[in-house]
Amino acid sequence: MADDHNGNPYAERRSEFRKKADQYHSVEFNLGGTVPIYQFGLRDISENGACILIKAGSAILEHLAVGQILDLKFYEQGIYNPATLLKSEIRHITAGTPGDNENLVMIGIRILEKTQKK
């Protein structure tokens, strides 16, 4: 893992301000075929991206790769709000930091375009 200029390998490197997810609370991965549908809570979100946490060792990690383009279904707060299908790119897959997130993997997602409400 590369260090930043202060020697901290876990320093923030994201270019956009992130906030706790409010409009959307979870994202669904439907990779088709024999892969089950997975739904994960959002850790945080920015204007053009999001971060989710996945348990290290989860089977879905075998099907994800940096640069992969997917249509992901983002769910809004509230049970009556429709989900939004967003064309998204996996930007990074990073091991969690020691402490609270050490058994988790952070998946950085860049939202490329909105496609439709589902």
N, C-alpha and C positions, 0 to 999 in steps of 0.2 A: 504494500500500500504506500503510495507516494506521500511524502511529508509536504506541508505548506512551508512558507518561508520562516515560520516561527517554530518549526519542528513538531507541530501537532498534526498527526495523520487524520484526526477527526474534525478538523476545522471546517466551517461552513464554506462551500465553494459555489453554491448556487447563485446565479446572477440576478434573479428576481426575488422580491420580498415574498415570503411565504406566510400564510396565516392558517390557523386551525380551520379545517374544512367546515363550512357552514351551509352553503347552498346544496352541495352534494355531500352525502355521508358515506356512500359505498360505491364500489365499482365491480362489475361482473365481467369475468373472462369466459367467453364461450368459444373455445378453440375448435369445436366440431369434432367429427370422427368419434373415436373411442375415449377422448379426454373428457372427464366430467366437467360440468359447469362449476366455476369457483366464484365466490363473492367475498370481497375483502373490504374492510372499513378503510377510509382515507385517513392518513396521518395528517397531512396538510395539503394546501392547494395554493397556486399562484394564478395569475391571469392566463398563463399558457401551459400550465402543467400541474402535476399532482404527485404525491408520494404515498405509496401504500407499504404496509409492513406485512411480510409473509413469514411464517415460521420456517426457520432453517430446516432443510431436509424435506420440505413439502414436495409432493410429486409434481405439482405444476411447474416448479422451477426447471424441471427437465425439458419443458416445452417452451420456455421463454429465452429470448436472446436479445442482446443490445442491438438496436437498429430495426428490430421487428416492428412491422406496422400492423395494427389490429383495430377492429371496430369494437370498442368497449362500451358497455352500457353503464352510464353513471346514474345513480339513483339519488333523487332529491329528498330532503327532509319531509316527513309526512307520508302517510300511507296512500293518499289519493293523488299524489303528484306523479306524473308520468316520468319514466326514465328517459334519458337523452343518450342517443347513440353518437359517440364521438370517435372519429378516426384519430388514433393515437400511436405514438412511437415510443418504444421502450428506450430510454436514454441511458440508464445505468441500472446495474444490479450490484448492490453494495452490501457487504456484511455489516450488521448492526454494530453500534459502538458498545464498548464494555459497560456493564451496569445494566440498566433497564432494557436495552435492546440487543444484548449480546447473543441471544438465541433467535434473532430475527434477521431477515434480509430486507433491505429497503429497495423498492423498485421505483425508479424515477420515470414518470410518464410525461411526455410532451404532447399536448393536445394540438393536433394538426388542423382539424376542421369539425364543425358540427354537421351532422348529417340529417338526423330526424329524431322526433320524439317517438317513443315506443310505448 
